[in-house]
Amino acid sequence: QDYALSLDRMCSSVWAGTDPKAALETAAAEWNQTTERLGTDSQKAFYAEYKKLPGSSADHTVEALGMAVKL
């Protein structure tokens, strides 16, 4: 959630007139702080688990996994 909130703040600031590059740099710094606070190893472990979920990527859809419902 912390990453999504940072991205939301970045988008909002651009809509309010902030230079997009500056907003992205701020968001990147916030993401780095979040990763440092949560721990790089734990974030890598959570991401590895996320990648196992259906729909986590274009190549890992429910259809590709044979889980799609055929009507």
mmCIF file as Biopython writes it, N, C-alpha, C and O atoms, coordinates in Angstrom:
data_model
#
loop_
_atom_site.group_PDB
_atom_site.id
_atom_site.type_symbol
_atom_site.label_atom_id
_atom_site.label_alt_id
_atom_site.label_comp_id
_atom_site.label_asym_id
_atom_site.label_entity_id
_atom_site.label_seq_id
_atom_site.pdbx_PDB_ins_code
_atom_site.Cartn_x
_atom_site.Cartn_y
_atom_site.Cartn_z
_atom_site.occupancy
_atom_site.B_iso_or_equiv
_atom_site.auth_seq_id
_atom_site.auth_asym_id
_atom_site.pdbx_PDB_model_num
ATOM 1   N N  . GLN A ? 1  ? 0.822   -1.180  0.000   1.0 0.0 1  A 1 
ATOM 2   C CA . GLN A ? 1  ? 0.000   0.000   0.000   1.0 0.0 1  A 1 
ATOM 3   C C  . GLN A ? 1  ? 0.875   1.255   0.000   1.0 0.0 1  A 1 
ATOM 4   O O  . GLN A ? 1  ? 0.525   2.252   -0.631  1.0 0.0 1  A 1 
ATOM 5   N N  . ASP A ? 2  ? 1.986   1.214   0.688   1.0 0.0 2  A 1 
ATOM 6   C CA . ASP A ? 2  ? 2.856   2.391   0.733   1.0 0.0 2  A 1 
ATOM 7   C C  . ASP A ? 2  ? 3.340   2.791   -0.659  1.0 0.0 2  A 1 
ATOM 8   O O  . ASP A ? 2  ? 3.432   3.978   -0.975  1.0 0.0 2  A 1 
ATOM 9   N N  . TYR A ? 3  ? 3.646   1.798   -1.483  1.0 0.0 3  A 1 
ATOM 10  C CA . TYR A ? 3  ? 4.092   2.091   -2.850  1.0 0.0 3  A 1 
ATOM 11  C C  . TYR A ? 3  ? 2.960   2.737   -3.653  1.0 0.0 3  A 1 
ATOM 12  O O  . TYR A ? 3  ? 3.183   3.708   -4.376  1.0 0.0 3  A 1 
ATOM 13  N N  . ALA A ? 4  ? 1.754   2.200   -3.523  1.0 0.0 4  A 1 
ATOM 14  C CA . ALA A ? 4  ? 0.610   2.734   -4.266  1.0 0.0 4  A 1 
ATOM 15  C C  . ALA A ? 4  ? 0.292   4.156   -3.826  1.0 0.0 4  A 1 
ATOM 16  O O  . ALA A ? 4  ? -0.033  5.003   -4.657  1.0 0.0 4  A 1 
ATOM 17  N N  . LEU A ? 5  ? 0.381   4.423   -2.537  1.0 0.0 5  A 1 
ATOM 18  C CA . LEU A ? 5  ? 0.114   5.779   -2.046  1.0 0.0 5  A 1 
ATOM 19  C C  . LEU A ? 5  ? 1.138   6.771   -2.583  1.0 0.0 5  A 1 
ATOM 20  O O  . LEU A ? 5  ? 0.791   7.901   -2.926  1.0 0.0 5  A 1 
ATOM 21  N N  . SER A ? 6  ? 2.384   6.356   -2.655  1.0 0.0 6  A 1 
ATOM 22  C CA . SER A ? 6  ? 3.427   7.215   -3.210  1.0 0.0 6  A 1 
ATOM 23  C C  . SER A ? 6  ? 3.143   7.515   -4.675  1.0 0.0 6  A 1 
ATOM 24  O O  . SER A ? 6  ? 3.278   8.655   -5.119  1.0 0.0 6  A 1 
ATOM 25  N N  . LEU A ? 7  ? 2.753   6.495   -5.417  1.0 0.0 7  A 1 
ATOM 26  C CA . LEU A ? 7  ? 2.418   6.686   -6.825  1.0 0.0 7  A 1 
ATOM 27  C C  . LEU A ? 7  ? 1.213   7.606   -6.976  1.0 0.0 7  A 1 
ATOM 28  O O  . LEU A ? 7  ? 1.177   8.441   -7.880  1.0 0.0 7  A 1 
ATOM 29  N N  . ASP A ? 8  ? 0.234   7.460   -6.104  1.0 0.0 8  A 1 
ATOM 30  C CA . ASP A ? 8  ? -0.946  8.326   -6.130  1.0 0.0 8  A 1 
ATOM 31  C C  . ASP A ? 8  ? -0.560  9.782   -5.867  1.0 0.0 8  A 1 
ATOM 32  O O  . ASP A ? 8  ? -1.043  10.689  -6.545  1.0 0.0 8  A 1 
ATOM 33  N N  . ARG A ? 9  ? 0.311   10.000  -4.881  1.0 0.0 9  A 1 
ATOM 34  C CA . ARG A ? 9  ? 0.770   11.362  -4.597  1.0 0.0 9  A 1 
ATOM 35  C C  . ARG A ? 9  ? 1.519   11.945  -5.788  1.0 0.0 9  A 1 
ATOM 36  O O  . ARG A ? 9  ? 1.376   13.129  -6.094  1.0 0.0 9  A 1 
ATOM 37  N N  . MET A ? 10 ? 2.319   11.117  -6.460  1.0 0.0 10 A 1 
ATOM 38  C CA . MET A ? 10 ? 3.072   11.575  -7.620  1.0 0.0 10 A 1 
ATOM 39  C C  . MET A ? 10 ? 2.111   12.016  -8.720  1.0 0.0 10 A 1 
ATOM 40  O O  . MET A ? 10 ? 2.263   13.102  -9.280  1.0 0.0 10 A 1 
ATOM 41  N N  . CYS A ? 11 ? 1.122   11.177  -9.031  1.0 0.0 11 A 1 
ATOM 42  C CA . CYS A ? 11 ? 0.155   11.522  -10.082 1.0 0.0 11 A 1 
ATOM 43  C C  . CYS A ? 11 ? -0.608  12.793  -9.724  1.0 0.0 11 A 1 
ATOM 44  O O  . CYS A ? 11 ? -0.807  13.668  -10.567 1.0 0.0 11 A 1 
ATOM 45  N N  . SER A ? 12 ? -1.028  12.886  -8.472  1.0 0.0 12 A 1 
ATOM 46  C CA . SER A ? 12 ? -1.774  14.075  -8.041  1.0 0.0 12 A 1 
ATOM 47  C C  . SER A ? 12 ? -0.929  15.337  -8.172  1.0 0.0 12 A 1 
ATOM 48  O O  . SER A ? 12 ? -1.430  16.387  -8.576  1.0 0.0 12 A 1 
ATOM 49  N N  . SER A ? 13 ? 0.344   15.233  -7.834  1.0 0.0 13 A 1 
ATOM 50  C CA . SER A ? 13 ? 1.192   16.418  -7.928  1.0 0.0 13 A 1 
ATOM 51  C C  . SER A ? 13 ? 1.398   16.841  -9.377  1.0 0.0 13 A 1 
ATOM 52  O O  . SER A ? 13 ? 1.481   18.035  -9.666  1.0 0.0 13 A 1 
ATOM 53  N N  . VAL A ? 14 ? 1.482   15.875  -10.292 1.0 0.0 14 A 1 
ATOM 54  C CA . VAL A ? 14 ? 1.611   16.211  -11.716 1.0 0.0 14 A 1 
ATOM 55  C C  . VAL A ? 14 ? 0.346   16.901  -12.190 1.0 0.0 14 A 1 
ATOM 56  O O  . VAL A ? 14 ? 0.416   17.897  -12.910 1.0 0.0 14 A 1 
ATOM 57  N N  . TRP A ? 15 ? -0.813  16.383  -11.794 1.0 0.0 15 A 1 
ATOM 58  C CA . TRP A ? 15 ? -2.075  17.015  -12.185 1.0 0.0 15 A 1 
ATOM 59  C C  . TRP A ? 15 ? -2.186  18.429  -11.618 1.0 0.0 15 A 1 
ATOM 60  O O  . TRP A ? 15 ? -2.864  19.286  -12.185 1.0 0.0 15 A 1 
ATOM 61  N N  . ALA A ? 16 ? -1.506  18.660  -10.486 1.0 0.0 16 A 1 
ATOM 62  C CA . ALA A ? 16 ? -1.553  19.976  -9.861  1.0 0.0 16 A 1 
ATOM 63  C C  . ALA A ? 16 ? -0.497  20.920  -10.436 1.0 0.0 16 A 1 
ATOM 64  O O  . ALA A ? 16 ? -0.436  22.090  -10.059 1.0 0.0 16 A 1 
ATOM 65  N N  . GLY A ? 17 ? 0.341   20.407  -11.355 1.0 0.0 17 A 1 
ATOM 66  C CA . GLY A ? 17 ? 1.288   21.287  -12.018 1.0 0.0 17 A 1 
ATOM 67  C C  . GLY A ? 17 ? 2.753   20.999  -11.775 1.0 0.0 17 A 1 
ATOM 68  O O  . GLY A ? 17 ? 3.605   21.684  -12.342 1.0 0.0 17 A 1 
ATOM 69  N N  . THR A ? 18 ? 3.081   20.018  -10.958 1.0 0.0 18 A 1 
ATOM 70  C CA . THR A ? 18 ? 4.488   19.673  -10.722 1.0 0.0 18 A 1 
ATOM 71  C C  . THR A ? 18 ? 5.092   19.089  -11.993 1.0 0.0 18 A 1 
ATOM 72  O O  . THR A ? 18 ? 4.419   18.376  -12.738 1.0 0.0 18 A 1 
ATOM 73  N N  . ASP A ? 19 ? 6.347   19.391  -12.234 1.0 0.0 19 A 1 
ATOM 74  C CA . ASP A ? 19 ? 7.072   18.827  -13.363 1.0 0.0 19 A 1 
ATOM 75  C C  . ASP A ? 19 ? 7.058   17.301  -13.243 1.0 0.0 19 A 1 
ATOM 76  O O  . ASP A ? 19 ? 7.419   16.773  -12.191 1.0 0.0 19 A 1 
ATOM 77  N N  . PRO A ? 20 ? 6.653   16.581  -14.291 1.0 0.0 20 A 1 
ATOM 78  C CA . PRO A ? 20 ? 6.571   15.119  -14.214 1.0 0.0 20 A 1 
ATOM 79  C C  . PRO A ? 20 ? 7.877   14.440  -13.811 1.0 0.0 20 A 1 
ATOM 80  O O  . PRO A ? 20 ? 7.862   13.483  -13.037 1.0 0.0 20 A 1 
ATOM 81  N N  . LYS A ? 21 ? 8.999   14.922  -14.326 1.0 0.0 21 A 1 
ATOM 82  C CA . LYS A ? 21 ? 10.284  14.307  -13.973 1.0 0.0 21 A 1 
ATOM 83  C C  . LYS A ? 21 ? 10.562  14.487  -12.480 1.0 0.0 21 A 1 
ATOM 84  O O  . LYS A ? 21 ? 11.019  13.555  -11.819 1.0 0.0 21 A 1 
ATOM 85  N N  . ALA A ? 22 ? 10.295  15.659  -11.957 1.0 0.0 22 A 1 
ATOM 86  C CA . ALA A ? 22 ? 10.513  15.909  -10.531 1.0 0.0 22 A 1 
ATOM 87  C C  . ALA A ? 22 ? 9.590   15.036  -9.683  1.0 0.0 22 A 1 
ATOM 88  O O  . ALA A ? 22 ? 9.995   14.521  -8.641  1.0 0.0 22 A 1 
ATOM 89  N N  . ALA A ? 23 ? 8.354   14.875  -10.135 1.0 0.0 23 A 1 
ATOM 90  C CA . ALA A ? 23 ? 7.404   14.034  -9.395  1.0 0.0 23 A 1 
ATOM 91  C C  . ALA A ? 23 ? 7.863   12.581  -9.387  1.0 0.0 23 A 1 
ATOM 92  O O  . ALA A ? 23 ? 7.769   11.904  -8.363  1.0 0.0 23 A 1 
ATOM 93  N N  . LEU A ? 24 ? 8.362   12.098  -10.530 1.0 0.0 24 A 1 
ATOM 94  C CA . LEU A ? 24 ? 8.867   10.727  -10.595 1.0 0.0 24 A 1 
ATOM 95  C C  . LEU A ? 24 ? 10.091  10.534  -9.709  1.0 0.0 24 A 1 
ATOM 96  O O  . LEU A ? 24 ? 10.241  9.495   -9.066  1.0 0.0 24 A 1 
ATOM 97  N N  . GLU A ? 25 ? 10.957  11.529  -9.677  1.0 0.0 25 A 1 
ATOM 98  C CA . GLU A ? 25 ? 12.143  11.442  -8.815  1.0 0.0 25 A 1 
ATOM 99  C C  . GLU A ? 25 ? 11.738  11.390  -7.345  1.0 0.0 25 A 1 
ATOM 100 O O  . GLU A ? 25 ? 12.338  10.656  -6.560  1.0 0.0 25 A 1 
ATOM 101 N N  . THR A ? 26 ? 10.729  12.162  -6.975  1.0 0.0 26 A 1 
ATOM 102 C CA . THR A ? 26 ? 10.229  12.142  -5.597  1.0 0.0 26 A 1 
ATOM 103 C C  . THR A ? 26 ? 9.624   10.776  -5.279  1.0 0.0 26 A 1 
ATOM 104 O O  . THR A ? 26 ? 9.882   10.208  -4.218  1.0 0.0 26 A 1 
ATOM 105 N N  . ALA A ? 27 ? 8.822   10.254  -6.201  1.0 0.0 27 A 1 
ATOM 106 C CA . ALA A ? 27 ? 8.213   8.937   -5.992  1.0 0.0 27 A 1 
ATOM 107 C C  . ALA A ? 27 ? 9.282   7.859   -5.875  1.0 0.0 27 A 1 
ATOM 108 O O  . ALA A ? 27 ? 9.171   6.965   -5.037  1.0 0.0 27 A 1 
ATOM 109 N N  . ALA A ? 28 ? 10.310  7.934   -6.704  1.0 0.0 28 A 1 
ATOM 110 C CA . ALA A ? 28 ? 11.391  6.943   -6.642  1.0 0.0 28 A 1 
ATOM 111 C C  . ALA A ? 28 ? 12.099  7.001   -5.289  1.0 0.0 28 A 1 
ATOM 112 O O  . ALA A ? 28 ? 12.432  5.965   -4.712  1.0 0.0 28 A 1 
ATOM 113 N N  . ALA A ? 29 ? 12.324  8.203   -4.791  1.0 0.0 29 A 1 
ATOM 114 C CA . ALA A ? 29 ? 12.964  8.348   -3.476  1.0 0.0 29 A 1 
ATOM 115 C C  . ALA A ? 29 ? 12.072  7.772   -2.377  1.0 0.0 29 A 1 
ATOM 116 O O  . ALA A ? 29 ? 12.565  7.126   -1.452  1.0 0.0 29 A 1 
ATOM 117 N N  . GLU A ? 30 ? 10.762  8.005   -2.476  1.0 0.0 30 A 1 
ATOM 118 C CA . GLU A ? 30 ? 9.827   7.446   -1.491  1.0 0.0 30 A 1 
ATOM 119 C C  . GLU A ? 30 ? 9.812   5.922   -1.562  1.0 0.0 30 A 1 
ATOM 120 O O  . GLU A ? 30 ? 9.769   5.251   -0.531  1.0 0.0 30 A 1 
ATOM 121 N N  . TRP A ? 31 ? 9.848   5.374   -2.780  1.0 0.0 31 A 1 
ATOM 122 C CA . TRP A ? 31 ? 9.856   3.915   -2.931  1.0 0.0 31 A 1 
ATOM 123 C C  . TRP A ? 31 ? 11.132  3.339   -2.320  1.0 0.0 31 A 1 
ATOM 124 O O  . TRP A ? 31 ? 11.089  2.296   -1.667  1.0 0.0 31 A 1 
ATOM 125 N N  . ASN A ? 32 ? 12.262  4.006   -2.523  1.0 0.0 32 A 1 
ATOM 126 C CA . ASN A ? 32 ? 13.515  3.535   -1.931  1.0 0.0 32 A 1 
ATOM 127 C C  . ASN A ? 32 ? 13.439  3.559   -0.403  1.0 0.0 32 A 1 
ATOM 128 O O  . ASN A ? 32 ? 13.902  2.627   0.255   1.0 0.0 32 A 1 
ATOM 129 N N  . GLN A ? 33 ? 12.858  4.617   0.161   1.0 0.0 33 A 1 
ATOM 130 C CA . GLN A ? 33 ? 12.706  4.703   1.616   1.0 0.0 33 A 1 
ATOM 131 C C  . GLN A ? 33 ? 11.793  3.598   2.128   1.0 0.0 33 A 1 
ATOM 132 O O  . GLN A ? 33 ? 12.070  2.993   3.164   1.0 0.0 33 A 1 
ATOM 133 N N  . THR A ? 34 ? 10.706  3.332   1.407   1.0 0.0 34 A 1 
ATOM 134 C CA . THR A ? 34 ? 9.780   2.274   1.809   1.0 0.0 34 A 1 
ATOM 135 C C  . THR A ? 34 ? 10.478  0.921   1.774   1.0 0.0 34 A 1 
ATOM 136 O O  . THR A ? 34 ? 10.336  0.121   2.698   1.0 0.0 34 A 1 
ATOM 137 N N  . THR A ? 35 ? 11.228  0.669   0.714   1.0 0.0 35 A 1 
ATOM 138 C CA . THR A ? 35 ? 11.939  -0.604  0.590   1.0 0.0 35 A 1 
ATOM 139 C C  . THR A ? 35 ? 12.962  -0.754  1.715   1.0 0.0 35 A 1 
ATOM 140 O O  . THR A ? 35 ? 13.100  -1.835  2.288   1.0 0.0 35 A 1 
ATOM 141 N N  . GLU A ? 36 ? 13.675  0.320   2.032   1.0 0.0 36 A 1 
ATOM 142 C CA . GLU A ? 36 ? 14.657  0.267   3.121   1.0 0.0 36 A 1 
ATOM 143 C C  . GLU A ? 36 ? 13.972  0.008   4.457   1.0 0.0 36 A 1 
ATOM 144 O O  . GLU A ? 36 ? 14.479  -0.752  5.282   1.0 0.0 36 A 1 
ATOM 145 N N  . ARG A ? 37 ? 12.822  0.638   4.670   1.0 0.0 37 A 1 
ATOM 146 C CA . ARG A ? 37 ? 12.095  0.474   5.937   1.0 0.0 37 A 1 
ATOM 147 C C  . ARG A ? 37 ? 11.561  -0.951  6.081   1.0 0.0 37 A 1 
ATOM 148 O O  . ARG A ? 37 ? 11.632  -1.539  7.161   1.0 0.0 37 A 1 
ATOM 149 N N  . LEU A ? 38 ? 11.028  -1.502  4.992   1.0 0.0 38 A 1 
ATOM 150 C CA . LEU A ? 38 ? 10.445  -2.838  5.040   1.0 0.0 38 A 1 
ATOM 151 C C  . LEU A ? 38 ? 11.493  -3.944  4.913   1.0 0.0 38 A 1 
ATOM 152 O O  . LEU A ? 38 ? 11.264  -5.082  5.325   1.0 0.0 38 A 1 
ATOM 153 N N  . GLY A ? 39 ? 12.625  -3.599  4.348   1.0 0.0 39 A 1 
ATOM 154 C CA . GLY A ? 39 ? 13.697  -4.576  4.159   1.0 0.0 39 A 1 
ATOM 155 C C  . GLY A ? 39 ? 13.690  -5.142  2.751   1.0 0.0 39 A 1 
ATOM 156 O O  . GLY A ? 39 ? 12.673  -5.642  2.271   1.0 0.0 39 A 1 
ATOM 157 N N  . THR A ? 40 ? 14.832  -5.055  2.101   1.0 0.0 40 A 1 
ATOM 158 C CA . THR A ? 40 ? 14.948  -5.521  0.722   1.0 0.0 40 A 1 
ATOM 159 C C  . THR A ? 40 ? 14.661  -7.014  0.607   1.0 0.0 40 A 1 
ATOM 160 O O  . THR A ? 40 ? 13.958  -7.440  -0.310  1.0 0.0 40 A 1 
ATOM 161 N N  . ASP A ? 41 ? 15.196  -7.809  1.526   1.0 0.0 41 A 1 
ATOM 162 C CA . ASP A ? 41 ? 14.987  -9.251  1.443   1.0 0.0 41 A 1 
ATOM 163 C C  . ASP A ? 41 ? 13.525  -9.622  1.608   1.0 0.0 41 A 1 
ATOM 164 O O  . ASP A ? 41 ? 13.029  -10.501 0.903   1.0 0.0 41 A 1 
ATOM 165 N N  . SER A ? 42 ? 12.823  -8.966  2.531   1.0 0.0 42 A 1 
ATOM 166 C CA . SER A ? 42 ? 11.409  -9.286  2.714   1.0 0.0 42 A 1 
ATOM 167 C C  . SER A ? 42 ? 10.602  -8.861  1.499   1.0 0.0 42 A 1 
ATOM 168 O O  . SER A ? 42 ? 9.661   -9.554  1.113   1.0 0.0 42 A 1 
ATOM 169 N N  . GLN A ? 43 ? 10.952  -7.726  0.884   1.0 0.0 43 A 1 
ATOM 170 C CA . GLN A ? 43 ? 10.239  -7.281  -0.304  1.0 0.0 43 A 1 
ATOM 171 C C  . GLN A ? 43 ? 10.463  -8.242  -1.470  1.0 0.0 43 A 1 
ATOM 172 O O  . GLN A ? 43 ? 9.538   -8.520  -2.233  1.0 0.0 43 A 1 
ATOM 173 N N  . LYS A ? 44 ? 11.693  -8.751  -1.607  1.0 0.0 44 A 1 
ATOM 174 C CA . LYS A ? 44 ? 11.970  -9.731  -2.660  1.0 0.0 44 A 1 
ATOM 175 C C  . LYS A ? 44 ? 11.160  -11.000 -2.430  1.0 0.0 44 A 1 
ATOM 176 O O  . LYS A ? 44 ? 10.637  -11.583 -3.380  1.0 0.0 44 A 1 
ATOM 177 N N  . ALA A ? 45 ? 11.054  -11.432 -1.179  1.0 0.0 45 A 1 
ATOM 178 C CA . ALA A ? 45 ? 10.283  -12.636 -0.858  1.0 0.0 45 A 1 
ATOM 179 C C  . ALA A ? 45 ? 8.800   -12.430 -1.148  1.0 0.0 45 A 1 
ATOM 180 O O  . ALA A ? 45 ? 8.154   -13.307 -1.723  1.0 0.0 45 A 1 
ATOM 181 N N  . PHE A ? 46 ? 8.255   -11.283 -0.756  1.0 0.0 46 A 1 
ATOM 182 C CA . PHE A ? 46 ? 6.854   -10.997 -1.040  1.0 0.0 46 A 1 
ATOM 183 C C  . PHE A ? 46 ? 6.597   -10.943 -2.547  1.0 0.0 46 A 1 
ATOM 184 O O  . PHE A ? 46 ? 5.571   -11.432 -3.018  1.0 0.0 46 A 1 
ATOM 185 N N  . TYR A ? 47 ? 7.520   -10.354 -3.299  1.0 0.0 47 A 1 
ATOM 186 C CA . TYR A ? 47 ? 7.347   -10.257 -4.744  1.0 0.0 47 A 1 
ATOM 187 C C  . TYR A ? 47 ? 7.409   -11.641 -5.396  1.0 0.0 47 A 1 
ATOM 188 O O  . TYR A ? 47 ? 6.662   -11.923 -6.332  1.0 0.0 47 A 1 
ATOM 189 N N  . ALA A ? 48 ? 8.297   -12.495 -4.902  1.0 0.0 48 A 1 
ATOM 190 C CA . ALA A ? 48 ? 8.378   -13.858 -5.427  1.0 0.0 48 A 1 
ATOM 191 C C  . ALA A ? 48 ? 7.061   -14.594 -5.211  1.0 0.0 48 A 1 
ATOM 192 O O  . ALA A ? 48 ? 6.622   -15.341 -6.085  1.0 0.0 48 A 1 
ATOM 193 N N  . GLU A ? 49 ? 6.426   -14.394 -4.060  1.0 0.0 49 A 1 
ATOM 194 C CA . GLU A ? 49 ? 5.126   -15.004 -3.797  1.0 0.0 49 A 1 
ATOM 195 C C  . GLU A ? 49 ? 4.039   -14.393 -4.676  1.0 0.0 49 A 1 
ATOM 196 O O  . GLU A ? 49 ? 3.165   -15.105 -5.170  1.0 0.0 49 A 1 
ATOM 197 N N  . TYR A ? 50 ? 4.091   -13.090 -4.870  1.0 0.0 50 A 1 
ATOM 198 C CA . TYR A ? 50 ? 3.118   -12.403 -5.722  1.0 0.0 50 A 1 
ATOM 199 C C  . TYR A ? 50 ? 3.166   -12.950 -7.154  1.0 0.0 50 A 1 
ATOM 200 O O  . TYR A ? 50 ? 2.125   -13.159 -7.777  1.0 0.0 50 A 1 
ATOM 201 N N  . LYS A ? 51 ? 4.375   -13.179 -7.670  1.0 0.0 51 A 1 
ATOM 202 C CA . LYS A ? 51 ? 4.520   -13.649 -9.042  1.0 0.0 51 A 1 
ATOM 203 C C  . LYS A ? 51 ? 3.882   -15.018 -9.252  1.0 0.0 51 A 1 
ATOM 204 O O  . LYS A ? 51 ? 3.614   -15.396 -10.393 1.0 0.0 51 A 1 
ATOM 205 N N  . LYS A ? 52 ? 3.633   -15.765 -8.190  1.0 0.0 52 A 1 
ATOM 206 C CA . LYS A ? 52 ? 2.990   -17.074 -8.293  1.0 0.0 52 A 1 
ATOM 207 C C  . LYS A ? 52 ? 1.473   -16.959 -8.450  1.0 0.0 52 A 1 
ATOM 208 O O  . LYS A ? 52 ? 0.817   -17.925 -8.838  1.0 0.0 52 A 1 
ATOM 209 N N  . LEU A ? 53 ? 0.916   -15.794 -8.154  1.0 0.0 53 A 1 
ATOM 210 C CA . LEU A ? 53 ? -0.530  -15.616 -8.200  1.0 0.0 53 A 1 
ATOM 211 C C  . LEU A ? 53 ? -1.036  -15.493 -9.630  1.0 0.0 53 A 1 
ATOM 212 O O  . LEU A ? 53 ? -0.395  -14.851 -10.462 1.0 0.0 53 A 1 
ATOM 213 N N  . PRO A ? 54 ? -2.186  -16.108 -9.922  1.0 0.0 54 A 1 
ATOM 214 C CA . PRO A ? 54 ? -2.781  -15.935 -11.247 1.0 0.0 54 A 1 
ATOM 215 C C  . PRO A ? 54 ? -3.059  -14.449 -11.503 1.0 0.0 54 A 1 
ATOM 216 O O  . PRO A ? 54 ? -3.596  -13.746 -10.647 1.0 0.0 54 A 1 
ATOM 217 N N  . GLY A ? 55 ? -2.685  -13.994 -12.688 1.0 0.0 55 A 1 
ATOM 218 C CA . GLY A ? 55 ? -2.913  -12.608 -13.043 1.0 0.0 55 A 1 
ATOM 219 C C  . GLY A ? 55 ? -1.792  -11.671 -12.654 1.0 0.0 55 A 1 
ATOM 220 O O  . GLY A ? 55 ? -1.894  -10.464 -12.873 1.0 0.0 55 A 1 
ATOM 221 N N  . SER A ? 56 ? -0.721  -12.201 -12.078 1.0 0.0 56 A 1 
ATOM 222 C CA . SER A ? 56 ? 0.376   -11.331 -11.655 1.0 0.0 56 A 1 
ATOM 223 C C  . SER A ? 56 ? 1.192   -10.800 -12.831 1.0 0.0 56 A 1 
ATOM 224 O O  . SER A ? 56 ? 1.919   -9.817  -12.687 1.0 0.0 56 A 1 
ATOM 225 N N  . SER A ? 57 ? 1.077   -11.434 -13.977 1.0 0.0 57 A 1 
ATOM 226 C CA . SER A ? 57 ? 1.747   -10.940 -15.182 1.0 0.0 57 A 1 
ATOM 227 C C  . SER A ? 57 ? 0.963   -11.399 -16.397 1.0 0.0 57 A 1 
ATOM 228 O O  . SER A ? 57 ? 0.067   -12.237 -16.288 1.0 0.0 57 A 1 
ATOM 229 N N  . ALA A ? 58 ? 1.297   -10.856 -17.541 1.0 0.0 58 A 1 
ATOM 230 C CA . ALA A ? 58 ? 0.592   -11.207 -18.771 1.0 0.0 58 A 1 
ATOM 231 C C  . ALA A ? 58 ? 0.801   -12.664 -19.148 1.0 0.0 58 A 1 
ATOM 232 O O  . ALA A ? 58 ? -0.052  -13.255 -19.811 1.0 0.0 58 A 1 
ATOM 233 N N  . ASP A ? 59 ? 1.916   -13.255 -18.740 1.0 0.0 59 A 1 
ATOM 234 C CA . ASP A ? 59 ? 2.197   -14.656 -19.047 1.0 0.0 59 A 1 
ATOM 235 C C  . ASP A ? 59 ? 1.672   -15.614 -17.986 1.0 0.0 59 A 1 
ATOM 236 O O  . ASP A ? 59 ? 1.776   -16.831 -18.137 1.0 0.0 59 A 1 
ATOM 237 N N  . HIS A ? 60 ? 1.116   -15.073 -16.927 1.0 0.0 60 A 1 
ATOM 238 C CA . HIS A ? 60 ? 0.693   -15.901 -15.792 1.0 0.0 60 A 1 
ATOM 239 C C  . HIS A ? 60 ? -0.796  -15.667 -15.509 1.0 0.0 60 A 1 
ATOM 240 O O  . HIS A ? 60 ? -1.198  -15.441 -14.367 1.0 0.0 60 A 1 
ATOM 241 N N  . THR A ? 61 ? -1.595  -15.726 -16.562 1.0 0.0 61 A 1 
ATOM 242 C CA . THR A ? 61 ? -3.027  -15.485 -16.422 1.0 0.0 61 A 1 
ATOM 243 C C  . THR A ? 61 ? -3.747  -16.767 -16.005 1.0 0.0 61 A 1 
ATOM 244 O O  . THR A ? 61 ? -3.173  -17.854 -16.059 1.0 0.0 61 A 1 
ATOM 245 N N  . VAL A ? 62 ? -5.002  -16.633 -15.592 1.0 0.0 62 A 1 
ATOM 246 C CA . VAL A ? 62 ? -5.775  -17.819 -15.232 1.0 0.0 62 A 1 
ATOM 247 C C  . VAL A ? 62 ? -5.934  -18.727 -16.451 1.0 0.0 62 A 1 
ATOM 248 O O  . VAL A ? 62 ? -5.976  -19.949 -16.311 1.0 0.0 62 A 1 
ATOM 249 N N  . GLU A ? 63 ? -6.022  -18.144 -17.627 1.0 0.0 63 A 1 
ATOM 250 C CA . GLU A ? 63 ? -6.140  -18.967 -18.834 1.0 0.0 63 A 1 
ATOM 251 C C  . GLU A ? 63 ? -4.858  -19.753 -19.076 1.0 0.0 63 A 1 
ATOM 252 O O  . GLU A ? 63 ? -4.905  -20.948 -19.369 1.0 0.0 63 A 1 
ATOM 253 N N  . ALA A ? 64 ? -3.720  -19.091 -18.955 1.0 0.0 64 A 1 
ATOM 254 C CA . ALA A ? 64 ? -2.434  -19.768 -19.160 1.0 0.0 64 A 1 
ATOM 255 C C  . ALA A ? 64 ? -2.210  -20.879 -18.136 1.0 0.0 64 A 1 
ATOM 256 O O  . ALA A ? 64 ? -1.529  -21.866 -18.416 1.0 0.0 64 A 1 
ATOM 257 N N  . LEU A ? 65 ? -2.785  -20.710 -16.956 1.0 0.0 65 A 1 
ATOM 258 C CA . LEU A ? 65 ? -2.633  -21.708 -15.899 1.0 0.0 65 A 1 
ATOM 259 C C  . LEU A ? 65 ? -3.698  -22.805 -15.974 1.0 0.0 65 A 1 
ATOM 260 O O  . LEU A ? 65 ? -3.725  -23.712 -15.142 1.0 0.0 65 A 1 
ATOM 261 N N  . GLY A ? 66 ? -4.580  -22.711 -16.986 1.0 0.0 66 A 1 
ATOM 262 C CA . GLY A ? 66 ? -5.632  -23.700 -17.130 1.0 0.0 66 A 1 
ATOM 263 C C  . GLY A ? 66 ? -6.740  -23.565 -16.105 1.0 0.0 66 A 1 
ATOM 264 O O  . GLY A ? 66 ? -7.444  -24.532 -15.815 1.0 0.0 66 A 1 
ATOM 265 N N  . MET A ? 67 ? -6.899  -22.366 -15.553 1.0 0.0 67 A 1 
ATOM 266 C CA . MET A ? 67 ? -7.894  -22.132 -14.513 1.0 0.0 67 A 1 
ATOM 267 C C  . MET A ? 67 ? -9.094  -21.334 -15.017 1.0 0.0 67 A 1 
ATOM 268 O O  . MET A ? 67 ? -10.006 -21.027 -14.249 1.0 0.0 67 A 1 
ATOM 269 N N  . ALA A ? 68 ? -9.093  -20.999 -16.311 1.0 0.0 68 A 1 
ATOM 270 C CA . ALA A ? 68 ? -10.167 -20.162 -16.863 1.0 0.0 68 A 1 
ATOM 271 C C  . ALA A ? 68 ? -11.468 -20.955 -16.964 1.0 0.0 68 A 1 
ATOM 272 O O  . ALA A ? 68 ? -11.451 -22.170 -17.161 1.0 0.0 68 A 1 
ATOM 273 N N  . VAL A ? 69 ? -12.559 -20.278 -16.830 1.0 0.0 69 A 1 
ATOM 274 C CA . VAL A ? 69 ? -13.873 -20.883 -16.962 1.0 0.0 69 A 1 
ATOM 275 C C  . VAL A ? 69 ? -14.289 -20.773 -18.428 1.0 0.0 69 A 1 
ATOM 276 O O  . VAL A ? 69 ? -14.245 -19.693 -19.018 1.0 0.0 69 A 1 
ATOM 277 N N  . LYS A ? 70 ? -14.685 -21.886 -18.997 1.0 0.0 70 A 1 
ATOM 278 C CA . LYS A ? 70 ? -15.156 -21.906 -20.384 1.0 0.0 70 A 1 
ATOM 279 C C  . LYS A ? 70 ? -16.662 -21.858 -20.380 1.0 0.0 70 A 1 
ATOM 280 O O  . LYS A ? 70 ? -17.303 -22.693 -19.742 1.0 0.0 70 A 1 
ATOM 281 N N  . LEU A ? 71 ? -17.245 -20.904 -21.075 1.0 0.0 71 A 1 
ATOM 282 C CA . LEU A ? 71 ? -18.693 -20.780 -21.163 1.0 0.0 71 A 1 
ATOM 283 C C  . LEU A ? 71 ? -19.200 -21.239 -22.493 1.0 0.0 71 A 1 
ATOM 284 O O  . LEU A ? 71 ? -20.405 -21.203 -22.740 1.0 0.0 71 A 1 
#
